[in-house]
Amino acid sequence: MSPLFKGARGIEFPIASILICFNSLEDPAVWSALVDGLFSGVSIGSVLLLSALGLAIVFGLMGVINMAHGELMMLGAYTTVLVQGSLKGTPLFEGYIFVALIAAFVVTALFGLFLERTVIRYLYGRPLETLLATWGVSLMLQQFVRSVSWQFVIGTTIAVALFLVASLGLNRIPFKFRNLSKAGIGLVAGTIALQVSNALGTMYGLAMTKPWFGAQNQDVTAPQWLRGGLKLGFVDNVQFSYVRIFIVFLTVICLAAVYFFLNRTQWGLRIRAVTQNRSMSSCLGIPTDRVDALTFAVGSGLAGIAGCAVSLLGSVGPNTGQNYIIDTFMVVVVGGVGNLVGSVVAALVIGMSSYLYGTFAGQIGFIQDLSKTIGIDLGAQTMAKVVVFALIVVFLQFKPGGLFPQKGRTVDA
């Protein structure tokens, strides 16, 4: 064994153990494993980066801890399911993914705008409150996709319409009684809507009350041109999935679009200005309330695109967003809050580390010995995320600002 692969006490580094398992670098299996590991790590990192782009804007630039970000991804995934179902059997089906990407961005951006205008705008500068409020929104969205039906949609539409119509006359009521009047109007509108929706449910039965999606997962079928994979001539037994290649390219396009938007457009420059110094930006005539709404809408729309891409990797369910929210926050924090370059590096490092550890850790000698000592299989696939997160915690003890911490006025803002 070369001294280059020896630690201070003669302990072999993991890379040495990995190479020994394949006998030598000249073995084609070594190159196949390395190429497959590199591509798989990049593809996983691309998924994490795509899901983290929206959060990097909302959390990094606005300081809002949005626990509903995963559910915004879920909305984008369910939008993809609806677009796929509506275009199935038509000549447009082979290109439905592009329609779904646009629809997912629009739907989640509009919902994000609604969320910012009704909840988030009252909680700026109060991170704990935003965390609790958006966590509640995430639970509501999960239950919404489980129970939404025609009866629910019609009842909600009637309630909102009655409330808006009745609210037109609130200006005639003294100001001190308006909040009480709104509560009364909402109660009456909700009661009427509930009675009407129940009557419709009784009249039409299952057709009206059956949930659109339910608690079960929904499958997304990739277009024909995204099925299969690409094989390279210089490596054996390695196939690059077309779906993952598509996600890598989609991530690059979204990253370039976000960079261009933030650095080359008028509204992007306004977002950066408000981020660095809100009071000065307001004095210079920048509409900070519109900037906040636009920022949250764009971040939410990017989450919808991420959900559309993630739906190609597996079935879609109410808990889809929960599978990515923690990893997404880790990418933003490790990379450096509000730093796109840091998010890219962190996503690739976390993605590749998780895959390589889960694939090769069980073959490394000192990990096997340590597993026997403590009685826990540290080389198991399920331990990869635990070990990576533990290393992140240790890393943040030394660099709490992440790989690329904020500097200058942004820190003080």
N, C-alpha and C positions, 0 to 999 in steps of 0.2 A: 504494500500500500504506500502510495506516494505521501510524503510529509504534508503536501498541500491539502490532503483530505483528513488530516489529523487535528484534533482539538488540543487545547492546552494540556489536557490530561489523557491524551491518547484516545479520546472518544471520537468515533467517526462521525462526520457530518452526514445529514440525511442524503445529500446528493450522492455521496460515495456509496452508501448502502443501496440506493436505487440502481446505480450503475452496476454494482456487483451482482444484483439480482438478474441482470441481463447478460452477465458474463463479460462483455466487453463493448466498447463503443462501436466496434465494427459489426456487431450483430444487427441485422436489419430491424429486429424487434425493438431495439433501443430507439432507433430513429422513428419508428412507427409510434411508439409510446410517447416520445417527446413531442412529435408533431401533433398527435391527437390531444395530448395534455395542453399544448400551447393554444390550439384552436378552441378546445372546450373551455379553457380558462378565459380566453378573450370573449367567447360568446356569452358565458355567464356574466362576465364583467360588463358586457354591452347591455344585457338585460337590466343589471343593477343600475348602470349609468342612465339608461333610458327612463327607468322609474325614479331616479334621483334628480333628473334635470328639473322637473317641476318643483320638487321640494327644495332644491338649491335656490330657486328664485323666491319661493314663498318664505321658507325658513331662513335662508341665507341673507336675502335682501330686505325682507320685511320683519324678520324676528318673530314670526308667527309659528308656533308649534302646532302644526296641522295634523292631528291624529286621524283625520278622515281622508288623508291622502291615499291610503290603500283602498278605501272604498270608492274614491274617484277613479282609480284604476279599474276597480270592479265594474263601475258604470260604463267605462270605455269597453270593457270586455263584453258586457251584456249588450251594448250597442252593436258590437260586431256580430253577436249571435242573431240579433234582429235583422241586421242588414243581410247577413248570409241567408236567413230564412226567406226574406222578401225577394231576393234575387236568384234563389235556387231554381234551376230548371229554365232559366232565361239565358240568352246569349251573353249577358253581362256578368254571369257568375264567375268566369275566370278572372275578371278584374274587380271582384267585389271587395277585395282587401283594400284597394285604394279608396273606394267609396266609404268603406268602414272607417278608415283612418281619418278622413275628413269629418264624417258624422260623429265619431268618438270625440274628436277635438271640439267640435261645436257644442255637443251636448254637455260635456263636462265643463267647458269654459262658461257656458250659460249658467250651469248649476253653481260653479265657483263664484260667478258674479253675483248670483242671488244670495249665496252664503255670505259673501263679503258685505253686501249691502244690508243684510238683515241681522247678522250676528257678529262677524269679525270686526266691523268698523267701530263697534262700541267697546272693543277689548284691546286695542293697540296699546302697547306698553305694559300689558298685564299678561305675561306668558303663562302663568299658572291657570288663569281663567280661560285663555284660548285653548290650552291643553284639555281642560275638562269639558269645555263647550264642544270642541271638535270631536272629542271622544264620544260624547253623547250623539252627535250627528252621525258618526260612524256606526253606532249601534242601530240608530234609526234606519240608515240606509241598508244595513244587512237585513233587518226585518222587513223593509220595504220590498226588496227583491224576492223575499220568501212568500209574501202574502199579496202582492199587487195583482189585482184582477179588474175586470170591467166594472164590477160593483164598486170597488175601491176608487177607481178613476172617476167614475160618474159622480159618486158621492162627494169626493174631494172637489171636483169642478163646480158642483152646485154650491157647496159651502163657500168656496172662494168667491164665486160670482155674486152670491147673496151678500156676503160681507162687503165687497167692493161697492156694490150698488147702494147698500144702506149707509156706507161711510161717506157718501157724497153729501149727506145732510148734516154731518158733524159740525160744520162751521157755524151752524145756527145755535149750537149748544155751548153754554159757558165753558171756558177753558178748563176750569177745575173739575168739571164733570165728564170731560171727554174720554179719559182713560176708562172710567167706569162704564161709559156708554159703549166704548169699543168692546169691552169684555161682555157686556150684555148682548151686543149685536153678534159677536162671535158665538156665544152660547146658543142663541136662537138659530143662527145660520147652520151651526153644526147639528142641532136637533132636527131641523127640517131635512137637511141632507141625509142624515142617518135614517130617517123614516122613509124617504124616497128610495134610497139605495136598498134598504131591507125589502121594500115592496117589489122592486125590480128583481131582487134575488129570489123572492117567492114566486114571481110570475115566470121567470125564465130558467130558474133552477141552476144546474151545473154550468150551463153555458155562460152565465153571468158571474157565478161565484168561484169558478175554478181558477186557481192562481196561474198566471202566465208561465212562471218559471218553477216555483215551488222550492223546496229545500234541496232537491237533487241537483247534481251538476249537469251542465249543458255542454255538449260536444261541439267543437268548431272544426269544420272540414277545410283543410287548406286547399287552395286551387291546385289544379293538376301540375302547373309549372313550378310549384313549391314543394312537390313531393319528391322523395328520393334524395340523392346526395351527389356530391362531386368527388371523384376519385383522382388522386394524383399518381403519376407514373413512378415517382421516385420513392414512394412509401407503400408498403403492403398493409392490407387489412385496415385501412383508415378511410373513412368516408365523411366528407364535410356536408352536413345537412343543409339543404337549400333554405330551409326555414331559418336556421341560425345565421346563415350568410346574409339573408334578407334583413334580419334584425340588426346585424352588425352595420350594414349599409344604412338602414333607417336611423340608427343611433348617430352615425356620422353626420347624416343630413340634418337631423334635429339639433345636434350640437352646433353645427355651422350656422343654422338658422337662428339659434338663441344668441350666439356670439354676434352675428350681424345685427340682430335686433337691438341688443343692448349697447352696441358700440357704434352703429352706423345709422340709426334712425333717431328721429326727434323724440319720440316717446321713450325709446330706450335710454337716451341721454337724460331725459327727465327722471326716469326711474333711478338711474345712478345718482343723480343730483339729490333727489329726495332721500335716498338711502344714506348719503354722506352727511347731509345737513338739511333736515326737514324745515326748520324755521326759516333759514335763509332762502331756501327754494320757494317757500310760500311768499316771502317778501319780494322775490323777483318775479312773481306772477305765475308761478307754476301751480296748476290746480292739483294739489296734493291728494284730494279725495278721489279724483279721477285716476290719478297715477296708482293709488292703492288698489282701486277696483280693477284696473287693467292688469296690474301685476298679478293679482290673485287669479284673474281669469286666465291669463296665459299659463301660469303654473298649473292650474287645474286642467287646462286643455292638454298640456304635455303629459299629465297623469293619464288622461284618456287615451292618448296615443300609446303610452306604455301598456295600458290594459289591453288595447287592440293587439299589440305585438305579443304579449304574454299569452293571449288566448290561443295563439297558434302552437304553443308548446304543450298544451294539455287542456283538460276540460275546465269549464268556468263554473264557479259556485259562489254562494254568498260569502265564503271565507277566503276568496281568492286574494283580496288585498292584504289580509293579515299575514299571508305567506311572505310578503315583500316589505312591509312597513319598517320592521326593525333593521333589515339589511340596508334599506334606503336611508334611514337616519344615520346609520354607521358610515355610509359613503360620504354624506354631507359633512359630518363632524370630523372624520379622519382627514378628509381632503382640505378642510378649512372652510368655515362658514362663509358662503357667498363667493367662493372661488371656483370657477368652472374648470380650470386646469387641475386644481386639486381634486375635484370630483372625478375627473377622468382617471387620474392616477390611482386614487383610492378604489374606484370601482374595479379597475383591472387587477390591482393587487389583491383585493378581497376575493374577487371571483376566481383568480388563478390559485390563490392560497387554499381556498376551500376545496377546489377540485383536486389539486395535487395532493393535499393532505388526505382527503377521503380516498384517493386512488392508491397512493403509495405508502401511507403511514404504516399500514399493517405489515409491510415488508422490511421495515427499518429495525435493526437489531435493538438499539437502546430503548426504543418505544415499546417493543415487545417485552424487554426486561422490566421496564418501569410499570407496564400494565400488570405483570405478574406480581410485582412488589406491592402495588396499591390495591390490587384486586379489581381494577376497572379496565376494560378493553379500550385503551386510548386509540387504537388503530381502526376502530369501527367507523363505518361510513357516517353514522349518525353523530359521531364525536367531532366531525370536521368543523361544524359551525360553532360548537362550544369552545373548541381550542382557539379558533380564529378570533372569536369575541373576547376570550380571555387575553389574548395577545394585544387586542385593540385597547382593552382597559389598561394594560401595562404601558402601552405606547402613550396613551393620553396622560398618564402620570408625569411623563417627561416632556411631552409637547401638547399641552391642553388646547392650544390653538389649532392643532392639526398640522398637516404637512405644509400648508401655505397659509399661515395665520394672517388675519387682516392687520393692516397698518394704517397709521395716520388718522384722519378724521373719522373714518368708518368705525374705528374701535371706540371712539369717544361718543359717537352718535347714539 
